[in-house]
Amino acid sequence: MSRRPPTWIEPLLGRLGSARPQDFTRLTTPVTGGRESAVLVLLGEDAATGPDVLILQRAANLRNHAGQPAFPGGAADPGDPGPAATALREANEEVDLDPDSVTVLAELPRLWIPVSEFVVTPVLGWWHAPHPVHARQPAEVAHVARLPVAELVDPANRLQVRHPSGWIGPAFAARGMLVWGFTAGVLAALLEMGGWSRPWSADRVVDLPPTGAAPAPSAGIDETTASPT
């Protein structure tokens, strides 16, 4: 497969040239402090389901982000020459991703995650040579999936979640995963920038399940309406 990204990615790349941190988060990234880290936003394409993004689900017993779907990634090591190297190394360690199968396209603005005190650089990549991936470290990763963009932008799969703290933010329910928090915020912004997003109702708000499981009608989820925040 060609290393050149497909034409459907081009609008997103054009928009990222002027992207700002506030396009992705309401939180201000501190000028100093925080632990440098990076995540890999890996876009691929499947013949049957079309464009997709690689998402993992963290193990339920982790100290931070337990049970939460996320992009592959983690803290920078002293030997990493930059965010792209960090993101690719972490993806290899977590899901056995071959770094040579990825073409790095762009680095997004540095973003702040207060709960873990990480300053995160999302790295956008094109998976030019996709291959099977799996949870390489079951103690940290419970599940790996390629989520089709068509399912993520389906209005039936979009909602907002209410955290016990009262925070309300965007979420996606797809393939048994409830993607929320930092990952959902970045995804929502990228889908909008790429021109892929479809109109959806932000009035659908559900309380966040304890383990981040995807909400189902029979699960007793408290679904209400609320003004978007």
Buried (B, 14 or more C-beta within 10 A) or exposed (E): EEEEBEEBBEEBBEBBEEBEBEBBBEBEBEEEEBEBBBBBBBBBBEEEEEBBBBBBBBBEEBEEBBBBBBBBBBBBEEEBEBBBBBBBBBBBBBBBBBBEBBBBBBBBBBBBBEEBEBBBBBBBBBBBBBEEBEBBEEEBBBBBBBBBBBBBBBEEBBBBBBEEEEEBBBBBBBBEBBBBBBBBBBBBBBBBBBEBBEEBEBEBBBBBBEEBBBBEEEEEBEEEEEEEE
